[in-house]
């Protein structure tokens, strides 16, 4: 299958979950820019699937990425904060 710069595609190896626009082709390698997400990627041309019309279903897109927003604090490095100074004397001026 032939692809050109500007074609809208998705990647088979990622279950065609994200739409990209081809910004450059270099041999068998295509450089891609995400349409719905801020993402740049590259892919072999054989892994691409042409998308005839861009899907703009925002609800299904949000459902797909909602798992990315669930953060478990124990999964990340955590350093508790320290109190540097507590002012114990409060003066009010009249």
C-alpha positions in Angstrom: 0.0 0.0 0.0 1.3 3.4 -0.9 1.2 6.3 1.5 1.9 10.0 1.0 2.7 12.9 3.3 -0.5 14.3 4.8 -2.3 11.0 4.9 -4.3 10.1 8.1 -3.1 6.7 9.5 -3.1 4.6 12.6 -0.7 1.9 13.7 -1.7 -1.8 13.6 0.8 -2.7 16.4 -1.0 -0.4 18.8 -4.6 -1.6 17.9 -5.2 1.5 15.7 -6.0 3.5 18.9 -4.5 6.8 17.8 -4.8 8.8 14.6 -1.7 10.3 13.1 -0.8 12.5 10.1 2.2 11.5 8.1 4.7 14.4 8.2 7.6 12.7 6.4 8.5 9.5 4.7 12.1 8.2 4.6 12.3 4.9 2.8 10.2 2.4 4.7 9.9 4.6 7.7 7.1 7.1 8.3 7.3 10.0 10.8 4.0 10.7 12.4 2.3 13.5 14.3 -0.7 12.8 16.5 -4.0 14.4 15.7 -5.8 13.9 19.0 -2.8 13.8 21.4 0.5 15.7 21.5 2.6 12.8 20.2 5.3 12.3 17.6 6.2 8.8 16.5 7.8 6.8 13.8 6.6 3.6 12.2 7.3 1.2 9.5 5.0 1.7 6.5 4.0 -1.9 6.7 2.5 -1.3 10.2 0.3 1.6 9.1 -3.4 1.5 8.2 -5.0 4.3 6.2 -8.0 6.0 7.9 -10.4 7.4 5.4 -12.1 9.9 7.6 -10.7 11.1 11.0 -12.7 9.8 13.9 -13.8 12.7 16.2 -15.6 10.8 18.9 -14.4 12.7 22.0 -16.2 10.4 24.5 -14.6 7.2 23.3 -11.2 9.0 23.2 -11.6 10.1 26.8 -12.6 6.6 27.9 -9.5 5.1 26.2 -7.2 7.5 28.0 -9.0 7.8 31.4 -6.9 5.0 32.8 -3.8 7.2 32.3 -5.1 9.7 34.8 -5.4 7.3 37.7 -2.2 7.8 39.7 -1.2 5.7 42.6 1.2 7.6 44.8 3.0 4.4 45.9 4.0 3.7 42.3 6.2 6.8 42.1 9.1 8.1 44.1 7.8 10.2 46.9 9.8 12.5 49.2 7.7 14.1 52.0 8.1 17.8 52.5 9.8 19.4 55.5 8.7 22.4 57.5 11.4 25.0 57.3 10.1 27.6 59.8 7.1 28.2 62.0 6.5 31.7 63.2 5.2 31.3 66.8 4.9 35.0 67.5 2.2 37.0 65.8 2.2 40.8 66.2 -0.7 42.8 65.0 0.0 46.5 64.4 -2.7 49.1 65.0 
